[in-house]
Amino acid sequence: MLLRSFALLLSLALVTMAFTNSRHQVSDSTFCGVRNTSFRDEERITYTVYYTVIGLYINAGTAVFTTKLERLNGKPVYHVVGTGVTHPSYDWVYRVRDRYESYIDTTTMQPLRFVRNVDEGGYKIYQLYDFNKATNIATTTKGEYAVPACVQDVMSSIYYARNIDFSRYKTGDKIPFTMFLDYENFNLFIRYLGKETIKTRYGTFRTIKFSPLLVKGTIFEGGEGMTVWVTDDANHIPVRIESPIVVGKVKVDMMGYANLRYPLSSFVKLR
C-alpha cells in the first residue's frame, strides 16, 4: 500500500483532479484557448515525494517535469514530460518507472497528443491518444472516442492550471475543466482556497492555495483532503502537494528548478 501510494503521486503529481456535479461552477468554456503566460521552453522542475507517519518523513521517490518547444504535424507544440521513479532502495519492494507526455498546441494550450508509459511493480501500461480538434475525436490504442472541444489530458491539465488567473476568484470558488483519461471524459474542478505563506522542505514561499475534490478509493479517503500550493507569482509553479492516505500522509515538495519564465518573486527564504 505504501509504495502504491508513491506510484500514484509520482504518476499524477500536481494534477488538480476533482470529480463533481456542482451547480455553482464557472462555465468550462471560460478557459477554451487560454494563452500560456506562466512557463517557457526548457523549464525543468524537480520534486521529492515523502511518506509521513507519526511525524517521520520517508524520502521515497522523485518526480521531474520538463518542457521543450517542438513541432508536431507541422504545428508548434510544447512537449511536456513528467517522470516518476522510486529510489533504488525501494525498488525491491515496489519499483516505479513512470513517464507521461503531452504535446500541447502553443496557441490554444490544448493537447494534440498524450502518451502514458508506466511500469509500477511490474504492471505495465502504454496508452497513446491523438486528439483531432476538428472532429473532437480522440484516436487511441483502443479505438476512437468522442471528447469535448476543450478537453485536457493528465499532463496538459497541469500546465493549463498554471495559467489560471486566480485573481478572478473568491475563496471557495470552483474552477472546472474536462479531462480525458483511461478512455473516459471526466468533469473536474479545483476549489480556490486563497493565499498562504508556507514553509516547505526547500524553503518559505508566498503561495496560492487550492484543493481538488477526490473520489474515495483504495488509497485516498475522498472529499477535499488533498491540498496544492503554487507560487504566488507569474510562474505559478507547484511547491507542495499534500494528501492524507489510508495510512499516514503523502507530501510532494519542489526541490529544484531551472529556466523559469519569470523571477521567483514569491520565494521568501531558504529552509
N, C-alpha and C positions, 0 to 999 in steps of 0.2 A: 504493500500500500504506500509506503514512504517513497520509494523510488518511482512508483507510478505517478505520484503527485508531482514529483520533479519533472517527469516526462511531459505531463500535461502543461505545466507552466513554461517549460522550455519550448514546447511546440507553439503555444498560444500566448506567450509572454507579451503583455502590453496590449492585447486585443480587448477592446472595451465592448464585450458582447453582453447583450441583455435581451431576454425573451419577454414580450409584453403584448397586451392588447389594450393599453391605456387609452382612454378617451380624451386625454389632455395633452397630446403631442403636437409639436410644431410639424407642419407638413414636410414629408420626406423630400418633396420637390425643391425645398429651400436650398438644398445642397447639391443639386444636379449641376455639374460643370464648375464646381468650386476650383479656384485657382490656387496653385502652390505658392505660398508665401513663407513657409516655415523651414524648408530644408534645401540643400544644394547637392550637386553632383559630388561623389566621393565622400559623402558623410559616413562615419563609422562610429557606432555606439556599442559599448560592451557592458554586459550585466552579469552579476553574480547571483545565483539562486541559493537561498538559505532555507533550511528547515529549522523551525524553532519549536521547542517543547520545554516546559518548566524553566524558561528563561535562557536556555542554551541555544547557541547558533551552530548549525552544522552546514559547512560550505559544501554543496552537493554538485553544482554544475555551473556552466557558463552559457550565456546566450549572446549572440553578436548580430547586429543589424547593419547592413551596408546599402548604399545607393550608388548607382552608376548610370550615366547617360548613354543610351544606346539607340539603335533603330530596330523596329520590328515590322516587317512587311512594308517598309518604306516610311513608317511613322516614327518620329522621335518619341522615345519612352524612357521613363525611369525604371531601370531594372533593380528592384529592391529584393534583398535576400536576408532571410533570418535563419540562423543556425542555432541548434541547441545540442549540447553534449554533457553527459555526466563526466565527472572526474574519473581518471583511471582507477582510483582506489575503490570506486563504487561499481565498476563495470562487471565485476564477478557476481554482483547481486542483481543488478538490472542495468544493462547497457543501453544508452540512448545516443543515437546519432540521427538528428532530425534536420531537414533542410526544407524551407518554404521559400518560394519565389513568386514575384508578381511583376508583370510588365505593365506599367501604368502610363496611359496617354498623358503627355506633358501638358496638353492644352486643357483637358477636361478633368484630369485626375481620376478617370475611370479605368478599371483594369481591362486589358486586352488578352492577357494570358496568365494563368496561375498554374504553378507546379508544386505538388506536395510529394516529398520523397522522405519517408521516415522509417526508422528501424528502432523499435522500442522493445527491448528484451527478446529480440529475435523475431518479433512480429513486424512484418514489413508492409508498408502501404505506398503505392505510387498512384498519383492522380494527376491528370493534365486537363485543364479547362481552357478552351479558346472561346472568348466572348465576341460574338458578332453584334456590334452595336446597331447595325442597320436593321437586323431582324429580331433583335433581343432574344437570341438563341445562344445557349452555352453548349458547345460541342465538347464532349468529354470522352474518357476511355470507356464509359458505359453507355454512351448514346447521346442524344440531344435533349436539352431541357429548356423550357421557356423561362426567362428571367426578366425582372423589371428593368426599365431603361436605366436606372441609376444604381444598379447592383454593385456591391463590393465583394472582394474575396478576403480571406484571412489577413494577408499581408497588406493589401491596398487599404483596408479599413484602418490600419494603424496610422498610415501616413495621411489618409483622409481626416482622421480625428485630430491630428496635429494642426490642421488648417481651419478648425472651427474657431469662429470669433466668439469667445466666451463672454465678451463684454455685452453681448446682446441678451444675455440670460440673467435671470434672478435665481438665487439659491433655491434649490428644489425643482427647477425646470428640467424637463426631459427632452433629450435631443435624439431623434430617431434616424436610423438608416437601415438598409436592407443588405443582407449578406447571403451569398450562395456558398454552401459548404456541405460536403458529403451528399451531393446531388439533391439538395433541398434549398428552398428560399426561406430565410428567417427574417422576421421583422424585429429589429433590435433598437435599443436605446441606451443612452447613458444619462445619469442624473447629475446635474451640476451642483456641487456642494460648497462653492465659494472658494476663498483663498486661505492659505495657511503657510506659515513658515515651519519647515520640518528639518530634523537632523537625520541624515542617512548614514550608511557606513562610509560614504565618500566625504560628505560634508553637509553644511547647512544651506538650504535653498528657500527662496520665496516661491511658492507654488500655487497652481490651480488644482483644485481637488474635485474628483468626480467618482461615481460609483456605478457599476453595472448591476442589473438585477439578474441573478443566476438561477437557473433551474436546478432543483435538488437532484443530486446524482450520487454515484458511489464514492466520490471524493469531496466535492463541495456541498455545503449544507443547504444551499439555496437561499433566496432572499437577496438582500443588498449588503452582504458581508464583505465583499471584495471592494477595495479602495485603490484608486490610481492617483498619483500626484505627478503633474507635469510642470516644467519650469514656467514661471510667470514672466516670460519674455517672449520675443518673437519666434524663438526656436521651438517652443512647446515640446521639449524632449522629456519623455517619462524618466523620472529619477527614482521612483519607488512604486511597486505594486505589492499589495498585501492582501492575503485572504486566509480566513480560517479553513481548515480541512477537517476531516473526520477525527483525526488525532493531531493536535498541535496547530501550527500555522506555517504558511509559506510566505517568504518575503523575497522580492527581486529588486536589487538595488543597482543603479547605474554606477559603474566603477571606472569608466574611461570613455573618452570621446575624441574625435578628430574631424576637422573640416566642417564645423558648424557654419551655418549661413550668416549668423549674427554673433556678436559677443554674448557670452553667457552672463548677462547682466543680473540675473536672478540669484547668482551664486553669492553667498554671504561670506563663508569662510570654510577652510578645510576642517575635517573632523578633529 
